[in-house]
Amino acid sequence: MSRGGGKGPSLKDKLDGNELDLSLCDLNEVPVRELAALPKATILDLSCNNLISLPSDFCSLMHLVKLDLSKNRLQQLPLDFGRLVNLQHLDLLNNRLVTLPVSFAQLKNLKWLDLKDNPLDPVLAKVAGDCLDEKQCKQAAVKVLQHMKAIQSEQDRQRQRKLQAEREMEKKREAEQRAKEAQERELRKREKAEEKERRRREYDAQKAAKQEMEKKTKKENVQTRKPASSSRPPPPPRHKHSWSRSVLRVLLFALFCVLCTVAACKLTELRRQPLCISVNTLYEDVLAALQNHKTLQNLLQQNSQQ
């Protein structure tokens, strides 16, 4: 057992039947381990000590039926104080408590409660009332339990609303995530379709270019294989033959005119005219030239024979 100054006698020495009196022992902390070893001590008096708080393992002393914590300096009770389900009598007179833990509502067997001389929350102080006699202390236990149960119910409802809001928020996030994923899938699908369409157009363009190249190559091969005669220049148009005939007719007509002129100048009285004289002279010169040309040919032929 811990005191302000040192060790004291064993707890078993203070045990009287089922009552253990540790009041006025100048305790700064509760010897929970030693108390747990004494399950017969269902009545525990810790009044008039220097306790500021109770350790969390104090709530493991579920065998307690009557507990006196009056005239200490307790500022709060453990959060799981409601584990002391067998507690019937609780004295918290003259401490520094402002509120009670919500788990206090689980003390279903509590029949007597004293909260006087604590700086309680005004609502809790009004509910607890005074504990000036046995009746008022019993009423305080009932009313405080009802009050704490109401607080617990409200907290449970708030917790449920919070959980519901969190679930709805989670559902909303999941829905948004699903919508986002659906949009991403649709975008990927559209991009894939566009990519496929682009590749198809490229394929068609390459195929068309290949076909055009093959067609051009085939045309060049056909032109290369044509016979040589095909490379000859085409025959002159027919209108050239007509032109040649016209020239020939003109020449023949001119020759005919010359012959007629020569005949007229030789055979008619026109031979004395200056023009005919010139024509006759030219005619005679031509004849002489032809005769000389014939004589020259004969001489050349003879020479060649020799």
C-alpha positions in Angstrom: 0.0 0.0 0.0 1.5 3.4 -1.1 1.4 6.4 1.3 2.7 9.8 1.0 5.7 8.8 3.2 6.4 5.0 2.9 5.1 1.5 3.3 2.5 0.6 5.8 0.9 -2.6 7.1 -0.5 -5.2 4.7 -4.0 -4.8 3.4 -5.0 -8.1 4.8 -4.4 -6.7 8.3 -7.0 -4.0 7.6 -9.6 -6.4 6.2 -12.5 -6.9 8.5 -14.9 -9.5 7.0 -15.8 -8.0 3.7 -14.9 -4.4 4.6 -11.5 -2.8 3.9 -10.9 0.6 5.4 -8.1 2.6 3.8 -9.4 6.0 4.8 -7.1 8.6 6.4 -4.0 6.7 5.0 -2.6 9.7 3.1 -2.8 7.7 -0.2 -1.6 9.3 -3.4 -2.6 6.3 -5.6 -4.8 3.3 -5.2 -3.1 -0.1 -4.7 -5.1 -1.8 -7.4 -3.0 -4.9 -7.6 -3.3 -5.6 -3.8 -7.0 -4.9 -3.9 -7.5 -7.3 -6.8 -6.0 -10.0 -4.6 -8.7 -9.5 -2.0 -12.0 -10.3 -3.8 -13.7 -10.7 -0.5 -13.3 -6.9 0.2 -16.7 -5.9 -1.4 -16.8 -2.7 0.8 -13.9 -0.3 0.2 -13.4 3.0 2.0 -10.8 5.3 0.4 -12.1 8.5 1.9 -10.0 11.3 3.3 -6.9 10.7 1.1 -4.9 12.6 -1.5 -6.3 10.9 -4.6 -6.3 13.1 -7.7 -7.3 10.3 -10.2 -8.1 6.7 -10.3 -6.0 4.4 -12.6 -7.8 2.7 -15.5 -7.3 -0.7 -14.0 -9.3 0.3 -11.0 -12.4 -0.6 -13.0 -11.2 -4.2 -12.9 -12.3 -4.4 -9.2 -15.8 -5.6 -10.3 -16.4 -7.3 -7.0 -16.9 -3.9 -5.3 -20.4 -3.3 -3.9 -19.9 -0.2 -1.8 -17.2 2.4 -2.5 -16.4 5.5 -0.5 -14.2 8.1 -2.4 -15.3 11.2 -0.4 -13.0 14.0 0.6 -10.3 13.4 -2.0 -9.2 15.6 -4.9 -10.6 13.6 -7.7 -11.0 15.7 -10.9 -12.5 12.9 -13.0 -13.4 9.2 -13.0 -12.0 6.6 -15.5 -13.9 6.5 -18.8 -14.8 2.8 -18.2 -16.0 3.4 -14.6 -19.3 1.7 -15.7 -17.5 -1.7 -15.6 -18.1 -1.7 -11.8 -21.5 -3.2 -12.5 -22.0 -4.6 -9.0 -21.6 -1.2 -7.4 -24.7 -0.3 -5.2 -23.4 2.5 -3.0 -21.1 5.3 -4.2 -19.9 8.3 -2.1 -18.2 11.0 -4.1 -18.7 13.8 -1.5 -16.3 16.8 -1.5 -14.1 16.2 -4.6 -13.4 18.3 -7.7 -15.6 16.5 -10.2 -17.3 18.5 -13.0 -18.8 15.7 -15.1 -19.3 12.0 -15.0 -18.2 9.5 -17.7 -20.9 8.3 -20.0 -20.2 4.7 -19.0 -21.7 5.7 -15.6 -25.1 4.8 -17.1 -24.0 1.1 -17.0 -24.1 1.1 -13.2 -27.5 -0.6 -13.3 -27.3 -1.8 -9.6 -26.5 1.6 -8.2 -29.0 2.5 -5.4 -27.2 5.3 -3.5 -25.2 8.3 -4.7 -23.7 11.4 -3.1 -22.3 14.1 -5.3 -22.5 17.1 -2.9 -19.7 19.6 -2.7 -18.4 19.1 -6.2 -18.1 21.8 -8.9 -20.6 19.9 -11.1 -21.9 21.0 -14.4 -25.1 23.0 -13.6 -27.3 20.5 -15.5 -25.8 17.5 -13.7 -26.0 19.4 -10.3 -29.6 20.1 -10.8 -30.3 16.4 -11.7 -28.4 15.1 -8.7 -30.0 17.4 -6.2 -29.0 17.3 -2.5 -28.1 14.1 -0.6 -29.1 15.2 2.9 -30.7 11.9 3.9 -31.1 8.4 2.7 -34.1 9.1 0.5 -32.5 12.0 -1.3 -29.3 9.9 -1.9 -31.4 7.1 -3.4 -33.3 9.6 -5.6 -30.0 11.1 -6.7 -28.8 7.6 -7.8 -31.9 7.0 -9.9 -32.0 10.5 -11.4 -28.3 10.6 -12.3 -28.5 7.1 -13.9 -31.5 8.3 -16.0 -29.6 11.4 -16.9 -26.5 9.6 -17.9 -28.5 7.0 -19.9 -30.1 9.9 -21.8 -26.7 11.3 -22.5 -25.5 7.9 -23.6 -28.5 7.4 -25.8 -27.9 10.9 -27.4 -24.3 10.1 -27.9 -25.2 6.7 -29.4 -27.6 8.5 -31.8 -25.0 11.1 -32.7 -22.5 8.3 -33.2 -25.1 6.5 -35.4 -25.7 9.7 -37.3 -22.0 10.2 -37.7 -21.6 6.6 -38.9 -24.5 7.0 -41.2 -23.1 10.3 -42.6 -19.7 8.6 -43.0 -21.3 5.7 -44.8 -23.2 8.0 -47.1 -20.0 10.0 -47.7 -18.2 6.8 -48.4 -21.0 5.7 -50.8 -20.8 9.1 -52.4 -17.0 8.8 -52.8 -17.4 5.3 -54.2 -20.1 6.6 -56.6 -17.9 9.4 -57.7 -15.0 7.1 -58.0 -17.1 4.7 -60.2 -18.2 7.6 -62.3 -14.7 8.8 -62.7 -13.5 5.3 -63.6 -16.4 5.0 -66.1 -15.4 8.4 -67.6 -11.8 7.2 -67.8 -12.9 4.0 -69.5 -15.0 5.9 -71.9 -12.2 8.2 -72.7 -9.8 5.3 -73.2 -12.3 3.6 -75.4 -12.8 6.8 -77.5 -9.1 7.3 -77.8 -8.6 3.7 -78.8 -11.4 4.1 -81.4 -9.8 7.3 -82.7 -6.4 5.6 -82.8 -7.9 2.7 -84.7 -9.6 5.0 -87.2 -6.3 6.9 -87.7 -4.4 3.7 -88.4 -7.1 2.6 -90.7 -6.8 5.8 -92.7 -3.1 5.5 -92.8 -3.5 1.9 -94.0 -5.9 2.9 -96.8 -3.6 5.8 -97.8 -0.6 3.4 -98.0 -2.6 0.8 -99.9 -3.8 3.5 -102.4 -0.2 4.7 -102.8 1.0 1.2 -103.4 -1.7 0.5 -105.9 -0.8 3.8 -107.7 2.9 2.8 -107.7 2.1 -0.6 -109.1 -0.1 0.9 -111.8 2.6 3.4 -112.8 5.3 0.6 -112.8 3.0 -1.6 -115.0 2.4 1.2 -117.4 6.2 1.9 -117.7 6.8 -1.8 -118.3 4.2 -1.9 -121.1 5.8 1.1 -122.8 9.2 -0.5 -122.5 8.0 -3.8 -124.2 6.6 -2.1 -127.3 8.3 -3.1 -130.7 10.9 -0.9 -132.3 8.6 -0.1 -135.1 6.4 1.6 -132.8 9.2 4.0 -132.1 9.3 5.1 -135.7 7.9 8.4 -136.6 4.3 8.2 -137.7 3.7 8.5 -141.4 3.1 12.0 -142.7 -0.4 13.2 -142.8 -2.4 12.7 -145.9 -2.6 16.4 -146.5 1.1 16.3 -147.3 0.4 14.0 -150.3 -2.2 16.5 -151.5 0.3 19.3 -151.2 2.9 17.3 -153.3 0.4 16.6 -156.0 -0.4 20.3 -156.2 3.2 21.2 -156.6 3.7 18.5 -159.2 0.7 19.9 -161.1 2.1 23.4 -160.9 5.4 22.2 -162.3 3.8 20.3 -165.1 1.7 23.3 -165.9 4.7 25.5 -165.9 6.6 23.1 -168.2 3.6 23.0 -170.5 3.6 26.7 -170.6 7.3 26.8 -171.4 6.8 24.3 -174.2 3.9 26.2 -175.6 6.0 29.4 -175.5 8.9 27.7 -177.2 6.6 26.3 -179.9 5.0 29.6 -180.5 8.3 31.4 -180.7 9.6 28.8 -183.2 6.7 28.1 -185.3 4.8 31.4 -185.5 5.6 34.8 -186.7 6.2 35.8 -183.0 9.7 34.6 -183.3 10.8 38.1 -184.4 9.5 39.6 -181.2 12.1 40.5 -178.6 10.7 38.1 -176.0 10.7 35.2 -178.5 14.2 36.1 -179.6 15.3 35.8 -176.0 13.3 32.5 -175.6 14.8 31.1 -178.8 18.3 32.0 -177.8 17.8 30.4 -174.3 16.3 27.4 -176.0 19.3 27.0 -178.4 21.7 27.5 -175.5 20.0 24.7 -173.5 20.1 22.4 -176.4 23.8 23.1 -176.9 24.4 22.4 -173.3 22.6 19.2 -173.4 24.5 18.1 -176.5 27.8 19.0 -175.0 26.8 17.1 -171.8 25.9 14.0 -174.0 29.2 14.3 -175.9 31.1 14.5 -172.5 29.3 11.4 -171.3 30.3 9.5 -174.4 33.9 10.5 -174.0 34.0 9.5 -170.4 32.4 6.1 -171.3 35.1 5.5 -173.9 37.9 6.4 -171.6 36.5 4.1 -169.0 36.3 1.2 -171.5 40.0 1.8 -172.6 
